[in-house]
Amino acid sequence: MNTCNSRRPFCTWMVAGSFLVVFLAVMIMVLVFSPIDQGVANLIPNFEPNEEQREWILKRDTPAASPTVSLDTDGDNDGDAKLPSSSGQQYMFIQCDEGGECCNGNALNCDLRLNEMAFATVHNANSARESSSALGYNHLFDLDRALVAGYRAINLDVCKCNGKIQFCHNFCDFGSRDATQVLLEIMKFLMNSDHLSEVVVLIFQFSTGNPTVEELYEVMQDVEGFTELMYVHPADSSEWPLMRDLVKGRPDPKRLVVFQYNGQDCSVASACAPLGINNYFSYTAETNFDFSSIEDMRNVEESCKITRGPKEGATFYGVNTFVTPPNEDAAAFVNALSFVRRRLNRCAAVAGLRPNFILVDFWSLGDV
């Protein structure tokens, strides 16, 4: 007589119980011989530093450009240490003679026009592990430290989350920073007595939530003195000012140059130019930005060609030098002096343009 046929409910529970026991046994073996964190690590990118990088980060001092520069204009000197480079040398960004003419760290820059300058640029600067992101961050440290270290161009993603303008990275909860606080930090840097000769370029990418240029400008107006420092480029002028004129000002200094893209059409003069917010891709030709590996960047015929902005007549050239998703090991390699120098030289030859904006991830790694 078939017991399971005559007592089917009992048989069903017996089979289910046996399956559960086997399943639990398998899971115990997986946990013992293959820890779950290793399994997860194989499924998603690992954005945490390795042990060697972690040891270096913990031992090193707070990065800064020179012994006279502090992160705090109120006198709390907590940012005087210099940033080590991959070459082992300590680079001093501000190299001007005391009391002499100075423009972005060097007197020779004063005779250059804005579009003749090269700006180390912090890509997705709002996305930093220090204050905003636990996963997928583009940088270890915040942008205020990058400014002190010598970066003079900042790329920020503008979002509108819960009706408020903020900076984020594609999603409101990723790489999020309070917009007013970030602009205050930039203003604090510019008004530091050691930085009155510095010009900073801001490149805003309009992103999540359909924020508008006017809404961003309203936030700027809430930061005392911010909009007064913004340079307004004449709509009928193709010539960009000398760095000297931006620093010394005629009649007032204009040490903030602001661009935007993906927002409203600022190529129409009446749209954004009077606000001092210029359409980035009306003036800037830029390379591809979606490199999955270092090898992709080494293919200069593809990685240096213009994919956005004007093919001819561009006054600025942006060279993206980072991999996607963000990777610290890759950044340390491509931010090294030898790689950056070779890439910029080759991109200049391919595009026939002088590189102006060198956009990088993990700004504190390498030599940029």
N, C-alpha and C positions, 0 to 999 in steps of 0.2 A: 504494500500500500504506500502511495506517495504522500509523505508527511506534509511537504510544502503545499501540495494541492489541497489537502484537507485543512491545513492551518495556515492559510496564505498570509494573514496579518502578522503572525509570529515570524514567518519566513522573511517577509519584507523587512521587518525591524532587524532581524538577524543579519541580513545582507548589508543593510545600511550601517549597522553598528560595526561590522567587519571593515567596511570601506572607510569609516571614520577613524578606526584604530590605525589602519594602514596609512591614511593621509597624515595623521598626527605624527606617526613614526617617521615618515619621510620629511616632514617639516622640521622635526627635531634634528634630524641628520643634516639638513640644509643649514640650520642655525649653528650647529656645532662646527661643521666643516667648511662652510662658506658664509661668513657673517653678512647680515643683511645690508650693512652700509657699503660693503664691497659690491654687492649685487646692484644696489642703486647707483653706485658710482659708475658702473658700466653702462647705465642707461641714460644718464644726463651728464653734460659737461662738468668738469671739476674746476670751479673758479677759485678754490682756496689755494693759497701759496703752498708749495712743497716745504719740506722741513728746512732745507738750506735757505730758501727765501724767507721763511718765517723767522729763522735765527738772525738773518741780516736785518730784517725790519725791526725786530725787538731791540737789537743792539745799537742801531744807528740813531743819530739825533734828529730833531725836527729839521726838515729841509728849509733852506733859505738861500738867497742869492749872494748876500754879502754880510760881513759882520756888523754892518751899520743898520741892517734892515730888521724890523720887528713886525710880527703879525698884529701887534696891538699898538695903535697910535696913542693910547692913553698912557703908555710908558711901561706896561708890563712886558718885560723883555723875555719872551718865551720862544722866540723863533730865530735865534741868531746863528745856529749851526749851519754849516754849508752842506749842500747835497752832493754825495759821492756819485761819481759817474762810473760807467762800466770800464773805462780806461784807468780808473784809480786816481784820476786827477780831480782837484777841486776847482770847479769853474766859477769865476766871479762875474756875474752878469753885468753889474754896473762898473764900468771901467773908465769913467770920466775923471778928469782932474778936479779936485775940490775947488769949487767956485767958478769953474770953467763951463763953457757951453756943453749941453748934454741932451741927447734925444734917444730914448730907449736904450740906455746903457752905454752909448758911444757917441763922441762928438762928431764922428764922420757921418753918422746917420742924419744929422741936421740938414745936410745938403741934398738928401734924397727925398723924392716925392713918396707919398704913401704907397703907391703902386710899384715902387722900386725896392720896397722893404720886404724882408722875409720874416714871417711871424710863426713861431712855434705855437701850435693851436691845440687846445685841449678839446678832443672830440667827446660829445655827450658829457660835458663837464659836471652836470648835476648828478650823474650816476657814479657815486663813490662809496666804497665800503665804509669809510669813516663815519658817515652820517646818514646815508640814505638807502643803501641796498644790502640785503643779506645774500642775494643770489643774482648772478648775471651782471655784476657791476663792471664799469669800464675803467675805474681807477681805484687805487688804494686810499688816496688822500683827497681832501676837498680842494675846490678851485682856488680858495684864498691862498693856500700854500703854493699852488702852481704859479700864481701871480708873483709871489715873493721869490720863487725859484727862477723866474725869468720868462715865463710864458706870457705873451702879450696879445693873444687872441683866444677867445672863449666861445665854444659852440654849445648852445643850450636848446633843449626841446621845450617848447611852450605848450602847455596843456590847459584845459579848462575842466576842472573837476569839482563837482558839487557847486557849480556856479562861480567858482573862484579860480583866478589865474594862478598857476603854479608851474614849476618845471618838473617834468617826469620823463620816463623813457618808455614810450609806446603805451604803457598802462599807468593809470593814476597811482597805483601803489608801488610801482617800480621806479627806482631812482628819483623819488619825489623830493623836492626841496621847495620851501616857501619862497616865492618869487621876490617879495619885498626884502627878506633876509639876505638873499643872494645879492641883490642889487646894492644893499647896504654894505655888504662885504667888499664889493668892487669899488664902491665910492670911498670906503674907508682906506683901501689901498691907495687909490689915486690921490687922496688928500693928505696922506702921510708925507711929512716934510722931506723924506728921502726919495719920494717918488713923483715929485712935481714936474719932472722932465719926461714922464712916461706916458705914452699913448697906448690905449687898449682898444682892440677891435672886438666887437660882440657880433656873433652870427647866430641869429635865432631861427630855429626850424619849428614852424607851426605844426602841431601834431594833434593829439587826442582832444576831443570835445569841441572842435571848431572854434578855437579862440580867435579873436580879431586883433589887428594891429592897434586899433584904438584902445582896446581893453588893456593891452600890454603897456601902451603909452601912459594910460591912467595910473598904472602901478609905478611906472618910472617917475611920474610927477609927484607921487607920495614920498619919494626919497629926496630929501632936500639937496638942491644943487645938481641933481643928476642930469636933467634935461638941459640945463644951462651949459653943461660940459659937452653936449653932443654936437658934432660937426654936421652941418646941413650942406650937402653937396648941391651946387646950382644945377638945375635941370638942363640948362643950355651949355654946360661946361663938360668937356671931355678930359680936362686936366685936373689931376688931384693935387692937393696942396703939398708944399714942402713940410717935412716933419718939424722944422724950426717954427713955421707959422702955426702949426697945431699946438705946439708946446708953449710958445710965447704969446700967441693970440693977438689978433688985430681986429677988434680991440680986446677981446677976451680969449683965454685959452680954450681950445676945443679938443680935449684929449680923449674923447670917446667917439669912435666911429662905429655906427650901427648898421647891420645888414639883416635882412630876413628873407626866408623863402617858404613856400607852401602856404603863405597867408594870402591876403588879398593882393591884387595886381598892383605892385608899387612901381611898375615900369611906366605907368601913367603919372606924369609929374604931379598932378593935383591930388593923387591918392595918398602917398606916404612921404614923399620927399620933404614937404614942409615940416613934417614932424621930426626930420632927421633920421628916418628909418629908410634905408635904401634897399632896392630889390637886388639881392645877392647875385642871381643868375642873369641880371641885365648887364653886369660888369664882370662876372667871374666865370671862367671856364673851369670845369672840375673833372677829375678822373673818376673812374668807377669806384664804388665804395663797398662792394660786396665781395671781398676776398675770403675764400674759405681756408687758404693756406699761404705760407710764405712763398711757396713756388708760384702761386698765382701772381704775386707781386713781382717776382723775378722775370716774368714774361712781360717785359716793358712795352712791347708793341701793343699789347692789350691793356695792361694795367696803367699805362701813362696816357692813353688816348682820351680825348675829350668826350665824355658821355652826357654831360649836362652843361648848360650855359652856351654862350655864343661860340661857334666854330671859328669865327674870324672876328677880329676887332676887340677881343677881350682885353681888359686892362688889369685883371688879376687872374691868377692861376692857382687853383687849389689841388693839392696832391694828397690823396688819402693814403695813409700808411698804417693800416691796422687790419686785423683779421676778424671775421665774424663767425661764431660768437666770440666775445672778448676772451683773450688768452694771455696770461701773464708771461709764459715762456716765449711765446711768439713776439710779444711786445718788447721784451728785453732784447731780443735778437734784432728786430727791425728798427728799434730806437737807438741802436748802437751807431756810433759815428761813421764807421766804415760803410754800413748798409745805407744810412740816410744820405751820405754824401754821394754814393754811387747812384742811388735812386733819383735824387734831385737832378744830378747831371744828365742822366739818361732821359728823364721825363722832359727836361728842358729841350733836349735834342729832338725828341719825338713830337712834342707839341709846338715847338718853336716859341715857347713862352718862358718867362722868368717865374719860377715857383715863388708864390707869395705866402700861401697858407699851407703849412705842413701839419695835417691833422693826425693825431696819435692817440692811442689808448695807453693807460698806465703810465702817465706822464712822468712819474717818479723813477721809472726804470730806464736805463740807457743814458744817452748823451744829448738828447734833443734840447 
